[in-house]
Amino acid sequence: RQTLNRYVTLGVGYAPSATHFSLTFDSTNPHFAPSLADGTLRRQVAHEVHHCLRHAGPGYGQSLGEALVSEGLAGQFVNRLYGTPPEPWEQAVAPRDAWRFLPDDKTLASPMYDHNAWFFGTGDYPRWLGYTLGYGLAGRWRAVHPGANVAQLVTVTAGDVIAAARSFS
């Protein structure tokens, strides 16, 4: 639990548009100073920059599927840039368990979903399920497109990512 708390209290990012992102930090967190040296802060900035770039392209999205894909692509973007493993929220649920929650295409296309439940576990879903599932969806897309460059991780459509992920089934 302390490991997860390190990331939760270290900083929170938010990217509402193509030209703005914010990060909130707890500078009293004992892990703050080490995050400057170990790459945690750099990875958080890159994740939020991806969201801004995506806002300027296809958009973050309004539906559950688009949100899953945007979050997953941001994590894969960080992985592609820095070669780092998934963050704790991107692997919070075992893959087999996460895939059981992947809804049908109609549900994925719906803008009527509870973002906090899917991504933060405030409802019937495990904490960080949305991040884990999104990272897996985008990872499957990367497996189908192994030569994908950084720009493609920004511009690919949610539908293409989901279709590639479903091709594994």
Backbone as a chain_set.jsonl record, in Angstrom:
{"seq": "RQTLNRYVTLGVGYAPSATHFSLTFDSTNPHFAPSLADGTLRRQVAHEVHHCLRHAGPGYGQSLGEALVSEGLAGQFVNRLYGTPPEPWEQAVAPRDAWRFLPDDKTLASPMYDHNAWFFGTGDYPRWLGYTLGYGLAGRWRAVHPGANVAQLVTVTAGDVIAAARSFS", "coords": {"N": [[0.817, -1.2, 0.0], [1.969, 1.24, 0.703], [3.641, 1.717, -1.471], [1.777, 2.238, -3.544], [0.547, 4.498, -2.444], [2.619, 6.268, -2.614], [2.583, 7.104, -5.286], [0.025, 8.133, -5.539], [-0.119, 10.298, -3.773], [1.972, 11.808, -4.595], [1.609, 13.342, -6.97], [-0.957, 14.811, -8.988], [-2.32, 14.756, -12.156], [-3.843, 16.71, -14.777], [-5.324, 17.302, -17.845], [-7.052, 19.377, -19.603], [-7.259, 20.416, -22.179], [-5.857, 21.15, -25.472], [-3.854, 22.927, -25.02], [-3.209, 23.163, -22.366], [-2.128, 21.817, -19.314], [-2.122, 20.611, -15.973], [-0.318, 19.949, -12.993], [-0.509, 18.756, -9.76], [1.187, 18.799, -6.757], [2.352, 17.218, -3.76], [4.485, 18.605, -1.91], [5.455, 17.977, 0.545], [5.486, 15.308, 0.715], [7.492, 12.54, 1.321], [8.5, 11.226, -0.867], [8.646, 13.01, -2.898], [11.033, 14.573, -3.564], [12.855, 12.45, -4.345], [11.446, 11.667, -6.643], [12.091, 13.472, -8.543], [14.568, 12.716, -9.379], [14.306, 9.995, -10.074], [12.728, 9.742, -12.304], [9.96, 9.708, -12.141], [8.462, 12.13, -12.067], [9.059, 13.161, -14.616], [7.846, 11.201, -16.219], [5.171, 11.564, -15.505], [4.711, 14.147, -16.501], [5.099, 13.669, -19.264], [2.954, 11.93, -19.754], [0.747, 13.648, -19.364], [1.324, 15.55, -21.333], [0.915, 13.971, -23.588], [-1.881, 13.726, -23.454], [-2.584, 16.401, -24.009], [-1.593, 16.648, -26.645], [-3.204, 14.754, -27.872], [-5.712, 15.925, -27.481], [-5.429, 17.982, -29.318], [-5.526, 16.572, -31.649], [-7.268, 13.784, -32.437], [-8.783, 14.088, -30.146], [-9.555, 13.696, -26.626], [-11.851, 12.324, -26.073], [-15.314, 11.346, -25.585], [-16.643, 9.088, -24.882], [-16.736, 5.934, -23.061], [-15.011, 4.011, -24.243], [-13.285, 5.684, -25.729], [-12.09, 7.145, -23.666], [-10.8, 5.079, -22.232], [-8.965, 4.271, -24.19], [-7.534, 6.683, -24.667], [-6.28, 7.087, -22.169], [-4.813, 4.703, -22.019], [-3.158, 4.92, -24.304], [-1.652, 7.136, -23.54], [-0.135, 6.066, -21.454], [1.271, 4.09, -22.893], [2.655, 5.761, -24.623], [4.435, 7.011, -22.86], [5.884, 4.727, -22.163], [6.994, 4.129, -24.689], [8.568, 6.404, -25.135], [10.418, 6.385, -22.969], [11.008, 3.767, -22.329], [10.101, 2.522, -20.027], [8.585, 0.482, -17.444], [5.053, -0.357, -16.96], [3.096, 1.973, -15.047], [1.991, 1.817, -11.588], [-0.873, 2.091, -11.586], [-1.459, 1.306, -14.11], [-1.206, -1.344, -14.115], [-2.777, -2.36, -12.151], [-4.777, -4.222, -11.94], [-4.969, -7.669, -12.463], [-4.179, -8.935, -15.71], [-5.923, -10.97, -16.841], [-8.182, -10.703, -15.219], [-8.84, -8.01, -15.698], [-9.55, -8.011, -18.452], [-11.945, -9.349, -18.373], [-13.734, -7.411, -17.717], [-14.014, -5.869, -19.968], [-16.255, -4.148, -21.895], [-19.015, -4.594, -24.272], [-19.129, -3.353, -27.702], [-21.144, -1.427, -27.998], [-21.504, -0.408, -25.409], [-18.943, 0.589, -24.975], [-18.959, 2.678, -26.797], [-20.671, 4.487, -25.708], [-21.374, 7.665, -24.274], [-22.347, 7.8, -21.79], [-21.189, 7.014, -19.039], [-19.575, 6.179, -15.942], [-16.951, 7.873, -15.116], [-15.316, 8.158, -12.815], [-15.855, 5.771, -11.461], [-14.874, 3.802, -13.246], [-12.153, 4.547, -13.508], [-11.165, 5.252, -10.985], [-12.264, 3.586, -9.14], [-14.597, 4.132, -7.663], [-17.065, 3.01, -7.781], [-18.552, 0.02, -8.773], [-16.304, -1.167, -9.81], [-12.882, -2.387, -9.821], [-10.267, -0.442, -8.268], [-8.567, 1.742, -10.396], [-9.069, 0.264, -12.68], [-9.805, 1.209, -15.269], [-7.48, 2.51, -16.175], [-5.695, 0.352, -16.242], [-6.98, -1.423, -18.032], [-7.121, 0.218, -20.292], [-4.371, 0.597, -20.816], [-3.713, -2.0, -21.491], [-5.33, -2.374, -23.795], [-4.188, -0.466, -25.556], [-1.638, -1.519, -25.592], [-2.041, -3.952, -26.897], [-2.74, -2.941, -29.397], [-0.281, -1.794, -30.088], [1.188, -4.151, -30.3], [0.107, -5.271, -32.594], [0.893, -3.359, -34.356], [3.891, -3.066, -34.515], [5.854, -1.301, -35.425], [4.969, 1.208, -34.867], [5.173, 4.709, -34.484], [5.921, 7.509, -32.281], [4.188, 9.619, -32.932], [2.008, 8.263, -34.039], [0.964, 7.082, -31.779], [-0.381, 9.155, -30.744], [-2.258, 9.943, -32.657], [-3.829, 7.783, -33.525], [-7.037, 6.306, -33.894], [-9.606, 5.685, -31.447], [-11.334, 3.642, -32.162], [-9.74, 2.107, -33.937], [-7.787, 1.171, -32.171], [-9.302, -0.355, -30.372], [-10.385, -2.264, -32.125], [-8.025, -3.584, -32.94], [-7.248, -4.633, -30.482], [-9.37, -6.346, -29.942], [-8.903, -8.207, -31.913], [-7.207, -10.024, -30.83], [-8.728, -11.763, -29.435]], "CA": [[0.0, 0.0, 0.0], [2.826, 2.419, 0.719], [4.1, 1.961, -2.835], [0.702, 2.895, -4.276], [0.366, 5.829, -1.877], [3.7, 7.11, -3.131], [2.17, 7.683, -6.552], [-1.227, 8.851, -5.382], [0.089, 11.562, -3.081], [3.066, 12.541, -5.204], [1.093, 14.36, -7.866], [-2.156, 14.501, -9.752], [-2.305, 15.504, -13.4], [-5.109, 16.981, -15.447], [-5.103, 17.964, -19.134], [-8.392, 19.624, -20.148], [-7.273, 20.956, -23.542], [-4.633, 20.988, -26.248], [-2.852, 23.925, -24.648], [-3.086, 23.322, -20.92], [-2.198, 20.726, -18.354], [-1.659, 21.01, -14.648], [0.108, 18.912, -12.061], [-0.574, 19.167, -8.374], [2.129, 17.996, -5.994], [2.469, 17.338, -2.318], [5.929, 18.763, -1.711], [5.838, 17.416, 1.847], [5.585, 13.862, 0.556], [8.915, 12.185, 1.342], [8.893, 10.687, -2.164], [8.672, 14.069, -3.908], [12.406, 14.856, -3.999], [13.383, 11.347, -5.154], [10.757, 11.57, -7.933], [12.777, 14.344, -9.487], [15.735, 11.984, -9.87], [14.03, 8.641, -10.573], [11.953, 9.776, -13.538], [8.519, 9.714, -11.91], [7.919, 13.418, -12.496], [9.205, 13.225, -16.076], [6.825, 10.332, -16.812], [3.865, 12.202, -15.314], [4.627, 15.248, -17.462], [4.913, 13.089, -20.602], [1.591, 11.404, -19.814], [-0.158, 14.784, -19.546], [1.615, 16.114, -22.657], [0.198, 13.127, -24.547], [-3.295, 14.13, -23.443], [-2.692, 17.669, -24.739], [-1.419, 16.353, -28.071], [-4.403, 14.037, -28.323], [-6.775, 16.93, -27.57], [-5.206, 18.734, -30.561], [-5.791, 15.662, -32.762], [-8.597, 13.154, -32.398], [-9.481, 14.423, -28.911], [-9.53, 12.715, -25.543], [-13.037, 11.505, -26.286], [-16.456, 11.497, -24.695], [-17.189, 7.772, -24.542], [-15.901, 5.059, -22.243], [-13.948, 3.445, -25.076], [-12.309, 6.728, -26.047], [-11.344, 7.45, -22.441], [-9.894, 3.954, -21.987], [-7.898, 4.317, -25.192], [-6.686, 7.856, -24.431], [-5.423, 6.824, -21.006], [-3.878, 3.646, -22.368], [-2.16, 5.449, -25.232], [-0.743, 8.005, -22.787], [0.81, 5.177, -20.781], [2.143, 3.478, -23.907], [3.488, 6.865, -25.086], [5.517, 7.105, -21.869], [6.696, 3.523, -22.345], [7.731, 4.266, -25.958], [9.581, 7.457, -24.971], [11.424, 6.136, -21.938], [11.276, 2.347, -22.135], [9.812, 2.197, -18.632], [7.46, -0.441, -17.241], [3.789, 0.309, -16.625], [2.938, 2.569, -13.726], [1.134, 0.954, -10.756], [-2.286, 2.152, -11.981], [-1.584, 0.655, -15.412], [-1.121, -2.782, -13.858], [-3.424, -2.531, -10.851], [-5.666, -5.382, -12.017], [-4.352, -8.735, -13.259], [-4.719, -8.877, -17.07], [-7.076, -11.864, -17.046], [-9.322, -10.089, -14.537], [-9.189, -6.762, -16.384], [-10.232, -8.288, -19.724], [-13.325, -9.78, -18.102], [-14.561, -6.213, -17.6], [-14.115, -5.148, -21.245], [-17.652, -4.223, -22.329], [-19.294, -4.713, -25.704], [-18.864, -2.129, -28.459], [-22.19, -0.429, -27.735], [-21.186, 0.213, -24.125], [-17.714, 1.366, -25.175], [-19.279, 3.873, -27.579], [-21.605, 5.341, -24.975], [-20.824, 8.724, -23.429], [-22.997, 7.682, -20.474], [-20.428, 6.095, -18.189], [-19.08, 6.799, -14.72], [-15.495, 7.94, -15.238], [-14.692, 7.901, -11.513], [-15.973, 4.343, -11.146], [-13.974, 3.045, -14.111], [-10.738, 4.889, -13.357], [-10.749, 5.429, -9.6], [-12.853, 2.555, -8.3], [-15.598, 4.66, -6.742], [-18.304, 2.247, -7.925], [-18.476, -1.442, -8.744], [-15.107, -1.647, -10.494], [-11.647, -2.271, -9.032], [-9.521, 0.808, -8.399], [-7.671, 1.922, -11.534], [-9.385, -0.663, -13.764], [-9.788, 1.899, -16.553], [-6.086, 2.716, -16.589], [-5.129, -0.962, -16.553], [-7.611, -1.922, -19.254], [-6.671, 1.09, -21.385], [-2.973, 0.282, -21.112], [-3.736, -3.278, -22.199], [-5.884, -2.151, -25.145], [-3.166, 0.212, -26.35], [-0.527, -2.46, -25.751], [-2.399, -4.891, -27.964], [-2.62, -2.197, -30.664], [1.157, -1.721, -30.391], [1.653, -5.48, -30.72], [-0.336, -5.435, -33.978], [1.618, -2.331, -35.106], [5.146, -2.955, -33.777], [6.665, -0.182, -35.898], [4.279, 2.474, -34.618], [6.014, 5.758, -33.92], [5.317, 8.302, -31.212], [3.067, 10.384, -33.487], [0.863, 7.358, -34.197], [0.393, 6.877, -30.445], [-1.216, 10.32, -30.476], [-3.3, 10.157, -33.662], [-4.65, 6.604, -33.811], [-8.405, 6.437, -33.371], [-10.016, 4.722, -30.427], [-11.899, 2.488, -32.866], [-8.648, 1.268, -34.443], [-7.144, 0.52, -31.018], [-10.22, -1.365, -29.861], [-10.452, -3.336, -33.121], [-6.793, -4.356, -32.849], [-7.279, -5.374, -29.219], [-10.352, -7.432, -30.096], [-8.364, -9.224, -32.819], [-6.498, -10.993, -30.006], [-9.7, -12.691, -28.836]], "C": [[0.858, 1.259, 0.0], [3.326, 2.74, -0.683], [3.031, 2.678, -3.637], [0.477, 4.299, -3.749], [1.443, 6.791, -2.36], [3.232, 7.82, -4.389], [0.911, 8.525, -6.416], [-0.983, 10.215, -4.752], [1.204, 12.388, -3.692], [2.54, 13.653, -6.103], [-0.124, 13.869, -8.611], [-2.13, 15.368, -10.993], [-3.691, 15.655, -13.982], [-4.808, 17.765, -16.717], [-6.454, 18.197, -19.805], [-8.431, 20.095, -21.593], [-5.94, 20.697, -24.23], [-3.515, 21.91, -25.771], [-2.629, 24.055, -23.141], [-3.067, 21.97, -20.214], [-1.692, 21.252, -17.029], [-1.263, 19.769, -13.871], [0.062, 19.506, -10.669], [0.315, 18.224, -7.578], [1.987, 18.23, -4.508], [3.967, 17.403, -2.028], [6.395, 18.263, -0.351], [5.931, 15.895, 1.809], [7.064, 13.489, 0.521], [9.408, 11.611, 0.006], [9.004, 11.76, -3.238], [10.085, 14.309, -4.439], [12.994, 13.693, -4.806], [12.708, 11.232, -6.531], [11.401, 12.448, -8.983], [13.962, 13.621, -10.12], [15.385, 10.655, -10.523], [13.136, 8.599, -11.816], [10.449, 9.823, -13.363], [7.888, 11.007, -12.418], [7.959, 13.548, -14.02], [8.128, 12.379, -16.76], [5.433, 10.938, -16.662], [3.673, 13.354, -16.299], [4.376, 14.704, -18.865], [3.499, 12.553, -20.774], [0.605, 12.544, -20.088], [0.079, 15.482, -20.893], [0.909, 15.289, -23.73], [-1.27, 13.523, -24.598], [-3.488, 15.443, -24.203], [-2.565, 17.447, -26.244], [-2.651, 15.646, -28.642], [-5.595, 14.993, -28.423], [-6.657, 17.715, -28.882], [-5.482, 17.884, -31.801], [-7.187, 15.089, -32.662], [-9.409, 13.493, -31.15], [-9.347, 13.323, -27.879], [-10.7, 11.763, -25.698], [-14.099, 11.724, -25.234], [-16.988, 10.155, -24.197], [-16.226, 6.998, -23.639], [-14.737, 4.51, -23.058], [-12.869, 4.463, -25.4], [-11.472, 7.086, -24.828], [-10.352, 6.332, -22.115], [-8.688, 4.035, -22.921], [-6.976, 5.513, -24.951], [-5.76, 7.645, -23.237], [-4.383, 5.751, -21.317], [-2.787, 4.11, -23.307], [-1.172, 6.366, -24.52], [0.296, 7.167, -22.045], [1.779, 4.529, -21.747], [3.095, 4.513, -24.519], [4.691, 7.022, -24.157], [6.452, 5.907, -22.01], [7.568, 3.637, -23.59], [8.839, 5.303, -25.832], [10.734, 7.021, -24.083], [11.753, 4.672, -21.713], [11.017, 1.865, -20.719], [8.65, 1.22, -18.527], [6.181, 0.334, -16.93], [3.824, 0.881, -15.209], [2.014, 1.661, -12.898], [-0.334, 0.96, -11.179], [-2.523, 1.489, -13.327], [-1.473, -0.864, -15.304], [-1.766, -3.136, -12.523], [-4.319, -3.762, -10.791], [-4.965, -6.423, -12.892], [-4.982, -8.749, -14.648], [-5.951, -9.748, -17.302], [-8.334, -11.271, -16.4], [-9.782, -8.823, -15.252], [-9.982, -7.039, -17.656], [-11.665, -8.757, -19.518], [-14.276, -8.593, -18.014], [-14.742, -5.47, -18.922], [-15.539, -5.277, -21.783], [-17.79, -4.399, -23.833], [-19.115, -3.349, -26.372], [-19.903, -1.039, -28.206], [-21.901, 0.317, -26.43], [-19.929, 1.072, -24.245], [-17.992, 2.678, -25.9], [-20.157, 4.872, -26.831], [-20.873, 6.43, -24.181], [-21.402, 8.685, -22.012], [-22.276, 6.61, -19.65], [-19.915, 6.882, -16.995], [-17.544, 6.757, -14.732], [-14.807, 7.611, -13.908], [-14.768, 6.43, -11.114], [-14.96, 3.535, -11.957], [-12.501, 3.301, -13.799], [-10.259, 4.976, -11.908], [-11.405, 4.459, -8.628], [-13.895, 3.047, -7.321], [-16.918, 3.905, -6.813], [-18.045, 0.76, -7.803], [-17.211, -2.014, -9.379], [-13.886, -1.523, -9.598], [-10.967, -0.921, -9.289], [-8.549, 0.728, -9.572], [-7.91, 0.939, -12.683], [-9.274, 0.012, -15.124], [-8.378, 2.136, -17.071], [-5.446, 1.397, -17.013], [-5.684, -1.496, -17.871], [-7.173, -1.091, -20.459], [-5.24, 0.801, -21.794], [-2.883, -1.034, -21.881], [-4.275, -3.155, -23.612], [-4.825, -1.528, -26.05], [-1.944, -0.684, -26.563], [-0.802, -3.492, -26.826], [-2.317, -4.209, -29.325], [-1.154, -2.095, -31.054], [1.701, -3.06, -30.847], [1.277, -5.753, -32.172], [0.435, -4.482, -34.903], [2.982, -2.08, -34.457], [6.043, -1.796, -34.228], [6.051, 1.178, -35.637], [5.229, 3.491, -33.969], [5.24, 6.562, -32.882], [4.103, 9.073, -31.728], [1.831, 9.506, -33.65], [0.199, 7.055, -32.852], [-0.478, 8.055, -30.02], [-2.434, 10.321, -31.394], [-4.2, 8.966, -33.944], [-6.039, 6.773, -33.191], [-8.684, 5.368, -32.316], [-10.571, 3.466, -31.089], [-10.836, 1.553, -33.395], [-7.962, 0.51, -33.31], [-8.014, -0.621, -30.504], [-10.323, -2.545, -30.823], [-9.196, -4.214, -33.056], [-6.778, -5.205, -31.588], [-8.231, -6.547, -29.312], [-9.835, -8.53, -31.02], [-7.57, -10.29, -32.074], [-7.427, -12.057, -29.483], [-9.935, -13.903, -29.688]], "O": [[0.502, 2.247, -0.643], [3.426, 3.911, -1.05], [3.339, 3.636, -4.346], [0.238, 5.214, -4.537], [1.199, 7.989, -2.497], [3.461, 9.02, -4.542], [0.756, 9.528, -7.112], [-1.594, 11.198, -5.17], [1.367, 13.557, -3.34], [2.989, 14.794, -5.997], [-0.3, 12.672, -8.835], [-1.939, 16.581, -10.903], [-4.589, 14.852, -13.727], [-4.114, 18.781, -16.67], [-6.955, 17.315, -20.502], [-9.507, 20.171, -22.186], [-5.025, 20.108, -23.655], [-2.349, 21.685, -26.093], [-1.93, 24.965, -22.695], [-3.89, 21.097, -20.489], [-0.93, 22.217, -16.975], [-1.81, 18.685, -14.073], [0.534, 20.618, -10.434], [0.212, 17.004, -7.705], [1.559, 19.294, -4.06], [4.631, 16.373, -1.916], [7.597, 18.137, -0.115], [6.4, 15.271, 2.76], [7.82, 14.08, -0.251], [10.616, 11.525, -0.218], [9.407, 11.469, -4.364], [10.304, 14.251, -5.649], [13.583, 13.929, -5.861], [13.327, 10.754, -7.482], [11.269, 12.194, -10.181], [14.316, 13.889, -11.269], [16.087, 10.219, -11.436], [12.827, 7.518, -12.317], [9.724, 9.965, -14.348], [6.882, 10.969, -13.127], [6.991, 13.997, -14.633], [7.561, 12.797, -17.769], [4.609, 10.843, -17.571], [2.592, 13.515, -16.866], [3.524, 15.227, -19.583], [2.907, 12.711, -21.842], [-0.27, 12.417, -20.944], [-0.87, 15.951, -21.52], [0.364, 15.85, -24.681], [-1.841, 13.642, -25.682], [-4.449, 15.584, -24.958], [-3.341, 17.997, -27.025], [-3.073, 15.922, -29.764], [-6.4, 14.882, -29.348], [-7.669, 18.07, -29.485], [-5.653, 18.426, -32.893], [-8.175, 15.812, -32.786], [-10.606, 13.212, -31.103], [-9.064, 12.171, -28.208], [-10.571, 10.558, -25.487], [-13.827, 12.219, -24.141], [-17.704, 10.102, -23.198], [-15.061, 7.366, -23.483], [-13.594, 4.542, -22.602], [-11.679, 4.151, -25.354], [-10.267, 7.308, -24.948], [-9.202, 6.6, -21.764], [-7.543, 3.887, -22.495], [-5.755, 5.369, -25.024], [-4.58, 7.992, -23.298], [-3.221, 5.87, -20.93], [-1.623, 3.747, -23.141], [0.013, 6.379, -24.853], [1.475, 7.522, -22.014], [2.972, 4.427, -21.463], [4.218, 4.175, -24.893], [5.826, 7.149, -24.615], [7.673, 6.061, -21.98], [8.747, 3.285, -23.557], [9.932, 5.107, -26.362], [11.897, 7.26, -24.408], [12.688, 4.362, -20.975], [11.642, 0.908, -20.261], [7.82, 1.144, -19.433], [6.224, 1.537, -16.67], [4.481, 0.352, -14.313], [1.323, 0.816, -13.466], [-0.98, -0.087, -11.132], [-3.658, 1.145, -13.658], [-1.631, -1.577, -16.295], [-1.358, -4.084, -11.852], [-4.588, -4.284, -9.709], [-4.428, -6.085, -13.947], [-6.197, -8.591, -14.767], [-6.923, -9.292, -17.905], [-9.42, -11.335, -16.976], [-10.982, -8.591, -15.396], [-10.984, -6.372, -17.914], [-12.509, -8.58, -20.398], [-15.482, -8.743, -18.213], [-15.54, -4.535, -18.996], [-15.988, -6.38, -22.093], [-16.805, -4.357, -24.571], [-18.97, -2.328, -25.701], [-19.569, 0.146, -28.203], [-22.041, 1.538, -26.365], [-19.864, 2.162, -23.677], [-17.328, 3.682, -25.642], [-20.354, 5.993, -27.3], [-19.882, 6.156, -23.503], [-20.987, 9.453, -21.145], [-22.707, 5.459, -19.582], [-19.832, 8.11, -17.038], [-16.931, 5.741, -14.403], [-13.826, 6.869, -13.883], [-13.842, 5.906, -10.495], [-14.266, 2.679, -11.409], [-11.691, 2.375, -13.823], [-9.073, 4.792, -11.637], [-11.136, 4.502, -7.428], [-14.07, 2.454, -6.256], [-17.803, 4.136, -5.989], [-17.405, 0.298, -6.858], [-17.07, -3.234, -9.472], [-13.844, -0.665, -8.717], [-11.077, -0.344, -10.371], [-7.804, -0.242, -9.712], [-7.06, 0.793, -13.561], [-8.699, -0.565, -16.047], [-8.112, 1.98, -18.262], [-4.742, 1.335, -18.02], [-4.93, -1.967, -18.722], [-6.887, -1.639, -21.523], [-4.927, 0.763, -22.984], [-2.08, -1.171, -22.804], [-3.736, -3.765, -24.535], [-4.592, -1.995, -27.164], [-1.293, -0.608, -27.605], [0.096, -3.867, -27.58], [-1.877, -4.819, -30.3], [-0.81, -2.285, -32.221], [2.588, -3.105, -31.699], [2.035, -6.392, -32.901], [0.607, -4.766, -36.088], [3.213, -1.003, -33.907], [6.909, -1.361, -33.468], [6.549, 2.192, -36.126], [5.975, 3.173, -33.042], [4.057, 6.321, -32.641], [3.093, 9.169, -31.031], [0.714, 9.97, -33.419], [-1.004, 6.799, -32.801], [-1.226, 7.96, -29.047], [-3.532, 10.664, -30.957], [-5.253, 9.137, -34.558], [-6.182, 7.318, -32.097], [-8.074, 4.299, -32.307], [-10.311, 2.353, -30.632], [-10.992, 0.334, -33.318], [-7.599, -0.656, -33.468], [-7.523, -1.717, -30.234], [-10.347, -3.697, -30.39], [-9.289, -5.44, -33.11], [-6.348, -6.359, -31.614], [-7.93, -7.631, -28.813], [-10.282, -9.673, -30.923], [-7.29, -11.351, -32.631], [-6.98, -13.146, -29.122], [-10.724, -14.773, -29.319]]}, "num_chains": 1, "name": "protein.A"}
